[in-house]
Structure formats: C-alpha cells, structure tokens
Amino acid sequence: MTERLPTELLVAGYLRQCMTAGIPVYIVHKGAPAAGTVTVRIVLQDKTVKILNQSRDMDGNLGWSSPFDSETVDEPRADQYIRKVVARDPDVWVIEVENADGKNPFEGKTF
C-alpha cells in the first residue's frame, strides 16, 4: 500500500498554486480532510463550465476525467452535477477555478 498525501494538503497546494499564478480559485465544498476526492469546476470566459474529477490510472497515477461527453457544459448543468456528486459523496472536495482558456491548472493528465 502506498502512502498518499491527505486531500486537505493536496487542496491547499492547489489553492496556493492558483493564487501564485493569479488564477481566481474557491473552495465550493470542503470534503474529508484525509481521504476525499477532488472535483474541479473550471469556469471559462464564455461562462461555460468544464468539470473534471480526480481519478487514478491503472498504475495509480493521479489524473482527471470528465463526466460529460462534451468538453464544456452550461452552468445550470454543471451545478446540477456538482449537487449530485456532493449528495452521493459528502467527502468530495469541490474547487472552482476561473480560467478563461479552460485549462486545468493542476497536475495530472486528463483521461
């Protein structure tokens, strides 16, 4: 079993990384300090939203996956999805990032 960084510290690193780069970032939902997963809500300049869920590949490497077929969705659909995720798993951390180009500022490839 490999040791993993507690989610609370991972999120703190994400926040600091964004603040240092001048990217607006907010915690929408605070999850379990030690073992929650992370969902990122990226708001683009045109007010569409990209949702990415933290996941691991077959080798255990952190990455991101999108729950939607399209790259972006409108805000009401994104909000509905976030509400369902939090209802299903209250330990999840939800981070909102305002990033005009829609790029995920956090490390890890997108699956």
Helices and strands as residue ranges (DSSP letters): H 7-21, E 25-29, E 38-43, E 49-56, E 62-65, H 75-88, E 93-98, E 109-110
